C-alpha cells in the first residue's frame, strides 16, 4: 500500500484542524444552559445588577429633548433599584401582565392559527411539491432554494418536508442527493432573513424590536412588515447565490454519487406527482387568495379605503399595518380551508379546529420561553439599565467616530458569531434588542434598519451551527445517503453558503439601508 502524498496529508491536517474548531464551538455551545433557564438567569441578574448599579449611583444624561415622555426633569437617567421594597412590589404585581401583554406572544399565536389551517389541510405541502416538481432540470436548483425561503412562512415545514424532498429530487435526477439537501437547507435556514411573505417570525422579532425602541421613544411602533421590502430583495439574491454555490462549489466537491454509500436501500428514487384533486385544490385555493388580495387592495390603495388611517388618510399608521397579523391569519386560513374542502382533508369545522389545536399544542416550549423572556425584558426596561448602556455605548461610538453605516459590518459579524452558540433567532434578539436598538437609535438609525442587520447576521450561520434546533434532523436525513457522514462533513458542506451569504448580505443590507433612508 503506497503512502499518501503531501497534498493528501495537508488536506487531512486541514480537515482535522477544522474539525477541532467545530468541536470547540459545539463544546462551548453545550456549556450554555437551556434558553428558558438562560432568560430566568438574565432576569435575576438584572434585578441584582440594578441594586448594585443603584448603590454606585450609575447614571447617564438623557439625550431626548426636554418635555419628552419619560424624561426626568433634571435630564438624568438613573438606575431604578429593583431590589428595593418598591421594586419587589412592582415585580410581584406585574409578573402576570408582563407575560400576557408581551407583544410577540399574541401576534405569533394568531398568525400561527392561520398558517396551521393551510399546513394541516395539505395546501402548503402540495404547493411546495408543485413548485419544485414543476421546475425543469435546468432550473430545479434555484427553485429548491427559492421554495426553501418561501417555506419559512410556515415555520418548521421546510425542515420537515422540503429538505428530505430535495434530496429525493436530486437523486431521481441522477445528481448527488446531499447537494439537493444542501440547496434546500441553504434556502430554509440561510434564507431566514428573506421571504416574499410575512410569516410567524416577523411579528415575533418586531415585538422585541418595539419593546427595545420604546426605551428611547415610548410611542415608537414596529410592525411585522418592518423589513418586508428588504426581505423581498433578499429572496431573489439568496435564491441565485444558493443555486450558484450548489452547482459551482458544493456539487463538484461531492462528486458523483455512489448508492453504496447509503445507509439504507434507496430503491428507485421517485416522488409522487400532484394528483388531479390536489391540482384542483391548488387552483381553487389560488382563486381564494386572489379574491382576498383584491379585497385587501381595494381596502388600502384608494383614498377612500376603509383600512387607511382615519385621520390622515395615509397607509402609514393605518389599521391595515397595525392589524397586519389579522391579514396573515385570513390569507392562510381561507385558502387553506378551501383546499382542504376540495381534497377532503377539511370537511367540517372540527377538522379546522383540530388543525389549529395541533399547532398550538406544539407551542408549549415557546410559551414557557416567552414567560421568562417577558420578565427579562420588563425588568431591563424598569431598571433603566438598557437606556444607560445605550446612551453610554452611543457616546463611545461617537467618540471613536464609528457612527456611519460601516458600523453595521461589525454588528452583523458579531450577530453571526454569537449565533454559533445561541441558535434561536428569537432568543438571541430578545437579548440583543434591548441593548443595541436603543444604542443605535441614539446614533441615528431606525429600529427597522437595526433589525434588518440583525437578521442577516443571525441567518448566515444557521447553516453551520449545531446549536440550531433542526440541525440534528438535517444530520439524520443526510446520514441516510452517506452512512459514515459526521458533523464536520455536514458543516463543511454548508460552510460555502454561509461565507457567500455573509459577503453578499453586506452590500444587500447597504442597498436596503439607502432605500430606507431615501424612501
C-alpha positions as CSV (number, residue, x, y, z in Angstrom):
1,X,0.0,0.0,0.0
2,X,1.5,3.3,-1.1
3,X,2.0,6.2,1.4
4,X,-0.3,9.2,1.0
5,X,1.2,12.1,-0.9
6,X,1.9,15.5,0.6
7,X,-1.3,17.1,-0.7
8,X,-3.4,14.3,0.9
9,X,-1.6,14.7,4.2
10,X,-2.1,18.5,4.1
11,X,-5.8,18.1,3.3
12,X,-6.2,15.7,6.2
13,X,-4.4,18.0,8.5
14,X,-6.6,21.0,7.5
15,X,-9.7,18.9,7.9
16,X,-8.6,17.8,11.4
17,X,-7.9,21.4,12.4
18,X,-11.3,22.5,11.1
19,X,-13.0,19.6,12.9
20,X,-11.3,20.5,16.1
21,X,-12.5,24.1,15.7
22,X,-16.1,22.8,15.2
23,X,-15.8,20.5,18.2
24,X,-14.8,23.5,20.3
25,X,-17.7,25.5,19.0
26,X,-20.0,22.6,19.8
27,X,-18.5,22.2,23.3
28,X,-18.8,25.9,24.1
29,X,-22.4,25.8,22.9
30,X,-23.2,22.8,25.0
31,X,-22.0,24.7,28.1
32,X,-24.9,27.1,27.7
33,X,-28.0,26.3,29.7
34,X,-31.4,25.8,28.1
35,X,-32.7,29.2,26.7
36,X,-35.5,29.1,29.3
37,X,-33.0,28.8,32.1
38,X,-30.9,31.4,30.4
39,X,-33.7,34.0,30.4
40,X,-34.5,33.2,34.0
41,X,-30.9,33.8,34.9
42,X,-30.8,37.0,33.0
43,X,-33.9,38.2,34.7
44,X,-32.4,37.5,38.1
45,X,-29.1,39.2,37.0
46,X,-31.0,42.3,36.0
47,X,-32.7,42.6,39.4
48,X,-29.4,42.1,41.3
49,X,-27.5,44.3,38.9
50,X,-30.0,47.1,39.3
51,X,-29.3,47.0,43.1
52,X,-25.5,47.2,42.6
53,X,-25.7,49.9,40.0
54,X,-28.1,52.0,42.1
55,X,-25.7,51.7,45.1
56,X,-22.9,53.2,42.9
57,X,-25.3,55.8,41.6
58,X,-24.8,54.8,37.9
59,X,-26.5,57.3,35.6
60,X,-26.3,59.0,32.1
61,X,-27.5,62.2,30.6
62,X,-30.8,61.8,28.7
63,X,-30.3,62.7,25.0
64,X,-34.0,63.3,24.5
65,X,-35.3,66.9,24.3
66,X,-37.0,68.5,27.3
67,X,-40.6,67.6,27.7
68,X,-40.2,64.2,26.1
69,X,-42.3,61.4,27.6
70,X,-40.4,59.6,30.4
71,X,-37.6,62.2,30.6
72,X,-36.7,63.3,34.1
73,X,-36.9,67.0,35.0
74,X,-33.1,67.2,35.5
75,X,-32.3,65.3,32.3
76,X,-30.5,62.5,34.0
77,X,-31.3,58.8,33.6
78,X,-30.8,56.9,36.9
79,X,-30.9,53.3,37.7
80,X,-34.1,52.1,39.4
81,X,-33.3,49.7,42.2
82,X,-35.5,46.6,41.8
83,X,-34.1,45.0,45.0
84,X,-35.8,47.7,47.0
85,X,-39.3,47.3,48.6
86,X,-40.9,49.3,45.7
87,X,-39.0,47.3,43.1
88,X,-40.0,43.9,44.6
89,X,-43.6,45.0,44.9
90,X,-43.6,46.0,41.2
91,X,-42.2,42.7,40.2
92,X,-44.8,40.7,42.1
93,X,-47.7,42.9,40.9
94,X,-46.7,42.7,37.3
95,X,-45.4,39.2,36.8
96,X,-48.6,38.0,35.0
97,X,-49.2,41.2,33.0
98,X,-45.6,41.2,31.8
99,X,-46.3,37.8,30.2
100,X,-49.9,38.4,28.9
101,X,-49.1,41.9,27.5
102,X,-45.8,40.8,25.8
103,X,-46.2,41.9,22.1
104,X,-44.7,38.8,20.4
105,X,-47.0,36.4,22.3
106,X,-50.4,37.3,20.8
107,X,-49.3,38.1,17.3
108,X,-47.3,34.9,16.9
109,X,-50.1,32.7,18.1
110,X,-52.7,34.5,15.9
111,X,-50.5,34.2,12.8
112,X,-49.8,30.6,13.6
113,X,-53.5,29.8,13.8
114,X,-54.0,30.8,10.1
115,X,-50.8,29.1,8.9
116,X,-51.8,25.9,10.8
117,X,-55.0,25.7,8.7
118,X,-53.1,25.9,5.5
119,X,-50.5,23.4,6.8
120,X,-52.8,20.8,8.1
121,X,-55.1,20.9,5.1
122,X,-52.1,20.0,3.0
123,X,-52.1,23.3,1.0
124,X,-48.5,24.3,1.8
125,X,-47.0,20.8,1.2
126,X,-48.8,20.5,-2.1
127,X,-47.8,24.0,-3.2
128,X,-44.2,23.2,-2.4
129,X,-44.3,19.9,-4.3
130,X,-45.9,21.5,-7.3
131,X,-43.4,24.3,-7.3
132,X,-40.3,22.0,-7.1
133,X,-41.6,19.2,-9.3
134,X,-42.8,21.7,-11.9
135,X,-39.4,23.1,-12.4
136,X,-37.2,22.0,-15.4
137,X,-34.0,20.1,-14.8
138,X,-32.1,23.4,-15.6
139,X,-33.9,25.5,-13.0
140,X,-34.6,22.8,-10.3
141,X,-31.7,24.0,-8.1
142,X,-32.8,27.7,-7.9
143,X,-36.4,26.5,-7.5
144,X,-35.5,24.4,-4.5
145,X,-33.6,27.2,-2.8
146,X,-36.5,29.6,-3.6
147,X,-39.0,27.1,-2.2
148,X,-36.9,26.8,1.0
149,X,-37.0,30.5,1.5
150,X,-40.8,30.7,1.0
151,X,-41.3,27.7,3.3
152,X,-40.2,29.9,6.2
153,X,-43.7,31.3,6.2
154,X,-44.9,28.0,7.7
155,X,-42.1,27.7,10.3
156,X,-40.7,24.2,10.5
157,X,-42.4,22.8,7.4
158,X,-39.3,23.5,5.3
159,X,-37.1,21.4,7.6
160,X,-39.5,18.6,7.9
161,X,-40.8,18.3,4.4
162,X,-38.7,20.2,1.8
163,X,-35.2,19.3,2.8
164,X,-35.8,15.5,2.7
165,X,-37.8,16.0,-0.5
166,X,-35.0,17.9,-2.2
167,X,-32.6,15.1,-1.6
168,X,-35.0,12.7,-3.2
169,X,-35.5,15.0,-6.2
170,X,-31.7,15.3,-6.8
171,X,-31.3,11.6,-6.5
172,X,-34.2,11.0,-9.0
173,X,-32.4,13.3,-11.5
174,X,-29.1,11.4,-11.2
175,X,-27.5,14.1,-9.1
176,X,-25.9,13.9,-5.6
177,X,-28.8,13.8,-3.1
178,X,-26.7,15.7,-0.5
179,X,-26.4,18.6,-3.0
180,X,-30.2,18.8,-3.1
181,X,-30.3,18.6,0.7
182,X,-27.7,21.4,1.0
183,X,-29.6,23.6,-1.5
184,X,-32.9,23.3,0.4
185,X,-31.1,23.7,3.7
186,X,-29.5,26.9,2.4
187,X,-32.9,28.3,1.4
188,X,-34.8,27.3,4.5
189,X,-32.2,28.2,7.1
190,X,-29.7,30.5,5.4
191,X,-32.6,32.4,3.8
192,X,-34.2,33.1,7.2
193,X,-33.9,36.8,6.6
194,X,-35.7,36.6,3.3
195,X,-39.2,35.9,2.0
196,X,-41.9,37.2,-0.2
197,X,-44.5,36.8,2.5
198,X,-44.7,37.8,6.2
199,X,-44.5,34.8,8.4
200,X,-44.7,33.9,12.1
201,X,-41.1,35.0,12.8
202,X,-41.7,38.6,11.6
203,X,-44.2,39.7,14.3
204,X,-42.0,37.9,16.8
205,X,-38.9,39.9,16.0
206,X,-40.8,43.1,15.6
207,X,-42.3,42.7,19.1
208,X,-38.8,42.6,20.6
209,X,-37.7,45.5,18.5
210,X,-40.6,47.6,19.5
211,X,-40.1,46.9,23.2
212,X,-36.4,48.0,22.8
213,X,-37.3,51.1,20.8
214,X,-39.8,52.2,23.5
215,X,-36.8,52.6,25.9
216,X,-36.0,55.7,23.8
217,X,-39.3,56.6,22.2
218,X,-42.3,55.3,24.2
219,X,-44.6,55.9,21.2
220,X,-42.5,54.1,18.6
221,X,-44.3,51.3,16.8
222,X,-42.5,48.5,14.8
223,X,-44.8,46.4,12.7
224,X,-44.3,42.8,11.3
225,X,-43.9,44.4,7.9
226,X,-40.8,46.4,9.0
227,X,-38.3,44.5,6.8
228,X,-40.7,43.4,4.1
229,X,-39.1,45.2,1.2
230,X,-35.6,44.1,2.3
231,X,-36.9,40.5,2.6
232,X,-38.3,40.6,-0.9
233,X,-35.0,41.7,-2.4
234,X,-33.1,39.2,-0.3
235,X,-35.3,36.4,-1.6
236,X,-34.0,36.7,-5.1
237,X,-30.4,37.3,-4.0
238,X,-30.3,34.2,-1.8
239,X,-32.1,32.1,-4.4
240,X,-29.5,33.0,-7.1
241,X,-26.5,32.7,-4.8
242,X,-27.7,29.5,-3.2
243,X,-28.1,27.9,-6.7
244,X,-24.7,29.2,-7.7
245,X,-22.9,27.8,-4.7
246,X,-24.7,24.4,-5.1
247,X,-23.8,23.9,-8.7
248,X,-20.3,25.5,-8.8
249,X,-18.9,24.6,-5.4
250,X,-20.9,22.0,-3.4
251,X,-21.9,19.6,-6.1
252,X,-18.5,19.4,-7.8
253,X,-16.9,18.8,-4.4
254,X,-19.3,16.0,-3.6
255,X,-18.7,14.3,-6.9
256,X,-20.7,11.6,-8.5
257,X,-23.0,9.8,-6.0
258,X,-22.4,6.1,-5.2
259,X,-25.5,4.4,-3.9
260,X,-23.3,2.0,-1.9
261,X,-22.6,5.0,0.4
262,X,-26.3,5.0,1.5
263,X,-27.2,3.7,5.0
264,X,-30.5,2.3,3.7
265,X,-31.8,0.7,0.5
266,X,-32.9,3.8,-1.5
267,X,-34.6,1.8,-4.2
268,X,-35.9,3.5,-7.2
269,X,-35.9,7.2,-6.5
270,X,-39.5,8.5,-7.1
271,X,-41.6,11.4,-5.9
272,X,-45.3,11.3,-6.1
273,X,-46.7,13.9,-8.5
274,X,-49.7,16.0,-7.7
275,X,-53.0,14.2,-8.2
276,X,-55.8,15.7,-10.2
277,X,-57.7,16.5,-7.0
278,X,-54.7,18.3,-5.5
279,X,-54.2,20.4,-8.6
280,X,-57.9,21.4,-8.5
281,X,-57.5,22.2,-4.8
282,X,-54.5,24.4,-5.5
283,X,-56.3,26.3,-8.3
284,X,-59.3,27.0,-6.1
285,X,-57.1,28.0,-3.2
286,X,-55.2,30.3,-5.6
287,X,-58.5,31.9,-6.6
288,X,-59.5,32.4,-3.0
289,X,-56.1,34.0,-2.3
290,X,-56.5,36.2,-5.4
291,X,-60.0,37.3,-4.2
292,X,-58.7,38.2,-0.8
293,X,-55.9,40.1,-2.4
294,X,-58.3,42.2,-4.5
295,X,-60.4,43.0,-1.5
296,X,-57.4,44.0,0.5
297,X,-56.0,46.2,-2.3
298,X,-59.4,47.9,-2.6
299,X,-59.4,48.5,1.2
300,X,-56.0,50.1,1.3
301,X,-54.9,51.7,-2.0
302,X,-57.8,54.1,-2.8
303,X,-58.0,57.3,-0.8
304,X,-61.5,56.2,0.4
305,X,-60.1,52.8,1.6
306,X,-61.6,51.8,4.9
307,X,-58.3,50.5,6.2
308,X,-56.3,53.7,5.7
309,X,-55.5,56.0,8.6
310,X,-58.9,57.5,9.7
311,X,-57.4,61.0,10.3
312,X,-54.5,61.4,7.8
313,X,-55.8,59.1,5.1
314,X,-52.3,57.6,4.8
315,X,-51.2,54.0,4.8
316,X,-48.6,54.7,7.4
317,X,-50.0,54.1,10.9
318,X,-53.2,52.7,9.3
319,X,-55.4,49.9,10.7
320,X,-54.1,47.8,7.9
321,X,-50.5,48.0,9.1
322,X,-51.5,47.8,12.8
323,X,-53.6,44.7,12.1
324,X,-51.2,43.0,9.6
325,X,-51.3,39.8,11.7
326,X,-55.0,39.6,11.2
327,X,-54.5,39.6,7.4
328,X,-51.7,36.9,7.7
329,X,-54.3,34.8,9.5
330,X,-57.0,35.3,6.9
331,X,-54.8,34.9,3.8
332,X,-53.6,31.5,5.1
333,X,-56.8,30.3,6.8
334,X,-59.3,30.8,4.0
335,X,-57.3,29.4,1.1
336,X,-56.2,26.6,3.4
337,X,-59.8,25.7,4.2
338,X,-60.8,25.9,0.5
339,X,-58.0,23.5,-0.4
340,X,-59.0,21.2,2.4
341,X,-62.6,21.1,1.3
342,X,-61.6,20.2,-2.3
343,X,-59.1,17.4,-1.3
344,X,-61.2,16.1,1.6
345,X,-58.7,16.9,4.5
346,X,-61.0,19.5,6.0
347,X,-64.7,18.6,5.6
348,X,-66.1,20.2,8.8
349,X,-65.4,22.9,11.3
350,X,-64.0,20.2,13.6
351,X,-61.2,19.5,11.1
352,X,-60.2,23.1,11.1
353,X,-60.3,23.4,14.9
354,X,-58.2,20.2,15.2
355,X,-55.6,21.6,12.8
356,X,-55.3,24.8,14.8
357,X,-55.2,22.9,18.1
358,X,-52.4,20.7,16.9
359,X,-50.2,23.6,16.0
360,X,-50.9,25.5,19.3
361,X,-50.2,22.3,21.3
362,X,-46.7,22.3,19.7
363,X,-46.0,25.8,21.1
364,X,-45.7,24.8,24.7
365,X,-42.0,25.4,24.9
366,X,-42.3,28.7,23.1
367,X,-44.9,29.9,25.6
368,X,-42.6,28.9,28.5
369,X,-39.7,30.7,26.9
370,X,-41.8,33.8,26.3
371,X,-42.8,33.9,30.0
372,X,-39.2,34.2,31.2
373,X,-38.2,36.4,28.2
374,X,-41.0,38.8,29.0
375,X,-39.8,39.1,32.6
376,X,-36.3,39.8,31.5
377,X,-37.4,42.5,29.0
378,X,-39.7,44.1,31.6
379,X,-37.1,44.1,34.4
380,X,-34.5,45.5,32.0
381,X,-36.8,48.3,31.0
382,X,-37.8,49.2,34.5
383,X,-34.3,49.3,35.8
384,X,-33.1,51.8,33.2
385,X,-30.0,49.7,32.7
386,X,-30.8,49.4,29.0
387,X,-31.2,53.1,28.5
388,X,-28.0,53.9,30.4
389,X,-26.0,51.3,28.4
390,X,-27.4,52.6,25.2
391,X,-26.5,56.2,25.9
392,X,-23.0,55.4,27.1
393,X,-22.5,53.0,24.2
394,X,-23.7,55.6,21.7
395,X,-21.4,58.2,23.2
396,X,-18.5,55.7,22.9
397,X,-19.3,55.2,19.2
398,X,-19.4,58.9,18.6
399,X,-16.1,59.4,20.5
400,X,-14.3,56.9,18.2
401,X,-16.1,58.2,15.1
402,X,-17.9,54.9,14.4
403,X,-21.3,56.2,13.6
404,X,-21.6,55.7,9.9
405,X,-23.2,52.8,8.1
406,X,-19.9,50.9,8.3
407,X,-20.6,50.1,12.0
408,X,-23.2,47.6,10.8
409,X,-20.4,45.4,9.3
410,X,-19.2,44.8,12.9
411,X,-22.7,44.4,14.2
412,X,-23.6,41.8,11.5
413,X,-20.4,39.9,12.1
414,X,-20.9,39.9,15.9
415,X,-24.5,38.5,15.5
416,X,-23.2,35.8,13.1
417,X,-20.5,34.7,15.6
418,X,-22.9,34.7,18.6
419,X,-25.4,32.7,16.6
420,X,-22.9,29.8,16.6
421,X,-23.6,29.2,20.2
422,X,-27.1,30.6,20.6
423,X,-29.1,29.2,17.6
424,X,-32.5,30.6,18.4
425,X,-33.3,33.8,16.4
426,X,-35.9,35.0,18.9
427,X,-33.8,34.1,22.0
428,X,-30.8,36.0,20.6
429,X,-32.8,39.0,19.6
430,X,-34.5,39.2,22.9
431,X,-31.1,39.6,24.5
432,X,-29.6,41.9,21.8
433,X,-32.6,44.2,21.1
434,X,-32.8,46.0,24.5
435,X,-29.1,46.9,24.2
436,X,-28.4,47.6,20.5
437,X,-31.7,49.0,19.3
438,X,-31.6,52.0,21.8
439,X,-27.9,52.5,21.3
440,X,-28.1,52.7,17.5
441,X,-31.3,54.7,17.7
442,X,-29.4,57.4,19.6
443,X,-26.7,57.4,16.9
444,X,-29.4,58.0,14.3
445,X,-30.6,54.6,12.9
446,X,-34.1,53.4,12.8
447,X,-35.2,50.2,14.7
448,X,-36.3,48.7,11.3
449,X,-32.7,49.1,9.9
450,X,-31.1,47.6,13.0
451,X,-33.5,44.6,12.9
452,X,-32.7,44.0,9.3
453,X,-28.9,44.0,10.0
454,X,-29.5,41.5,12.9
455,X,-31.5,39.2,10.6
456,X,-28.6,38.9,8.2
457,X,-26.1,38.1,10.9
458,X,-28.4,35.6,12.5
459,X,-29.3,33.7,9.4
460,X,-25.9,33.2,7.7
461,X,-24.5,31.0,10.4
462,X,-27.7,28.9,11.0
463,X,-26.3,26.6,8.4
464,X,-23.1,25.7,10.3
465,X,-24.1,25.7,14.0
466,X,-25.0,22.5,15.8
467,X,-27.0,24.7,18.2
468,X,-29.7,25.3,15.5
469,X,-32.7,23.3,16.7
470,X,-33.2,21.4,13.5
471,X,-29.5,20.6,12.9
472,X,-29.9,17.1,14.3
473,X,-32.8,16.4,11.9
474,X,-30.8,17.5,8.9
475,X,-27.8,15.4,10.0
476,X,-30.1,12.4,10.3
477,X,-31.6,12.9,6.8
478,X,-28.1,13.3,5.4
479,X,-26.8,10.2,7.1
480,X,-29.4,8.1,5.0
481,X,-27.4,8.9,1.9
482,X,-23.9,8.7,3.4
483,X,-23.6,6.2,6.2
484,X,-20.3,7.5,7.5
485,X,-21.3,11.1,7.5
486,X,-20.3,13.1,10.5
487,X,-21.0,16.6,11.9
488,X,-17.8,18.0,10.3
489,X,-18.8,16.8,6.9
490,X,-22.2,18.4,7.0
491,X,-20.8,21.7,8.4
492,X,-18.1,21.7,5.8
493,X,-20.7,21.2,3.1
494,X,-22.7,24.1,4.3
495,X,-19.8,26.5,5.1
496,X,-19.5,27.9,1.5
497,X,-23.2,29.0,1.7
498,X,-22.5,30.8,5.0
499,X,-19.5,32.6,3.6
500,X,-21.1,33.7,0.4
501,X,-24.4,34.8,2.1
502,X,-22.4,36.8,4.6
503,X,-20.3,38.5,1.9
504,X,-23.4,39.2,-0.2
505,X,-25.5,40.2,2.8
506,X,-23.4,43.3,3.5
507,X,-24.0,45.1,0.2
508,X,-27.5,43.9,0.1
509,X,-28.1,45.5,3.5
510,X,-26.4,48.7,2.4
511,X,-28.7,48.8,-0.6
512,X,-31.7,48.3,1.7
513,X,-30.5,50.9,4.1
514,X,-30.1,53.6,1.5
515,X,-33.6,52.7,0.1
516,X,-35.0,53.1,3.6
517,X,-33.2,56.5,4.1
518,X,-34.2,58.0,0.8
519,X,-37.7,56.3,0.6
